[in-house]
């Protein structure tokens, strides 16, 4: 009888653990990872501007939210920010460490 109880306990524990590994964390879908946090201080140094200038050009608030967002933030206007900072778009994207704009993404295009 005791062996059966132990067997059930171990089986139940392993089943619950396996289910937790298969379930994606909240606010994420399977196979997707949250975007990396941008190191604005490092990016500003690479571009030869201040962190305040970089954030202002990108339209990013000075204080970033501490709570995770329910959806990803909109992509900043890279072209406009690069123009304001006097650098190329590719240099800005590289300094920020963000992936290049996906094909067909019109989010930063002005009308």
VMD Tcl script that draws the C-alpha trace (Angstrom):
set ca {
  {0.00 0.00 0.00}
  {2.79 2.42 0.89}
  {4.60 1.66 -2.37}
  {1.44 2.48 -4.35}
  {1.12 5.83 -2.55}
  {4.77 6.64 -3.21}
  {4.41 5.65 -6.87}
  {1.34 7.90 -7.27}
  {3.10 10.80 -5.56}
  {6.18 10.53 -7.79}
  {4.09 10.11 -10.95}
  {1.93 13.12 -10.08}
  {4.99 15.28 -9.36}
  {6.64 14.35 -12.65}
  {3.42 15.01 -14.59}
  {2.97 18.47 -13.06}
  {6.62 19.32 -13.73}
  {6.35 18.22 -17.36}
  {3.21 20.31 -17.86}
  {4.97 23.39 -16.48}
  {7.81 22.94 -18.97}
  {5.39 22.74 -21.90}
  {3.31 25.78 -20.94}
  {4.67 29.16 -22.13}
  {5.01 31.88 -19.48}
  {2.23 34.50 -19.28}
  {2.31 37.29 -21.91}
  {4.31 35.09 -24.28}
  {3.37 32.73 -27.00}
  {5.24 29.50 -27.63}
  {8.49 30.02 -29.54}
  {8.67 33.79 -28.94}
  {10.96 35.58 -26.56}
  {10.49 39.09 -25.24}
  {12.51 41.73 -27.03}
  {15.86 42.46 -25.42}
  {16.09 45.53 -23.21}
  {17.97 48.33 -24.94}
  {21.04 49.66 -23.14}
  {20.49 53.35 -23.93}
  {23.65 54.48 -22.13}
  {25.82 52.14 -24.20}
  {24.04 53.02 -27.43}
  {24.37 56.75 -26.76}
  {28.10 56.34 -26.10}
  {28.54 54.43 -29.38}
  {26.73 57.21 -31.25}
  {28.55 60.07 -29.50}
  {25.38 61.61 -28.00}
  {23.90 61.77 -24.54}
  {21.39 59.24 -23.30}
  {18.81 62.03 -22.97}
  {19.34 63.08 -26.60}
  {18.98 59.49 -27.78}
  {15.77 58.89 -25.83}
  {14.31 62.21 -27.00}
  {15.08 61.42 -30.63}
  {13.45 57.99 -30.29}
  {10.46 59.37 -28.38}
  {11.18 57.08 -25.44}
  {10.14 58.26 -21.95}
  {13.03 59.17 -19.66}
  {11.83 56.64 -17.05}
  {10.98 53.25 -18.54}
  {8.04 51.32 -17.06}
  {9.00 48.79 -14.40}
  {6.02 46.52 -15.06}
  {6.12 44.26 -18.13}
  {3.86 45.50 -20.91}
  {0.90 43.42 -22.03}
  {1.96 43.92 -25.65}
  {5.28 44.87 -27.22}
  {5.89 48.62 -27.49}
  {5.58 50.18 -30.94}
  {8.77 50.27 -32.97}
  {10.38 53.71 -32.69}
  {10.80 55.94 -35.73}
  {14.36 54.88 -36.53}
  {14.61 57.00 -39.67}
  {13.46 60.15 -37.87}
  {15.66 59.49 -34.86}
  {18.71 58.88 -37.06}
  {18.07 62.18 -38.85}
  {17.72 64.06 -35.54}
  {20.96 62.53 -34.24}
  {22.89 62.99 -37.50}
  {23.70 59.29 -37.94}
  {22.70 56.63 -40.44}
  {19.73 54.35 -39.78}
  {21.97 51.27 -39.87}
  {24.39 52.78 -37.34}
  {21.49 53.62 -35.01}
  {19.97 50.13 -35.31}
  {23.38 48.55 -34.65}
  {24.04 50.76 -31.61}
  {20.61 49.96 -30.17}
  {21.12 46.24 -30.74}
  {17.68 45.79 -32.26}
  {16.87 43.60 -35.25}
  {16.49 45.35 -38.60}
  {12.97 46.23 -39.70}
  {11.16 43.11 -40.90}
  {10.16 43.09 -44.58}
  {6.73 44.59 -45.11}
  {6.76 46.42 -41.74}
  {5.46 49.92 -42.37}
  {5.28 50.96 -38.70}
  {7.99 53.63 -38.95}
  {7.03 54.93 -42.39}
  {5.37 58.34 -42.41}
  {2.44 59.07 -44.71}
}
mol new
graphics top color blue
foreach p $ca { graphics top sphere $p radius 0.5 }
foreach p [lrange $ca 0 end-1] q [lrange $ca 1 end] { graphics top cylinder $p $q radius 0.2 }
display resetview
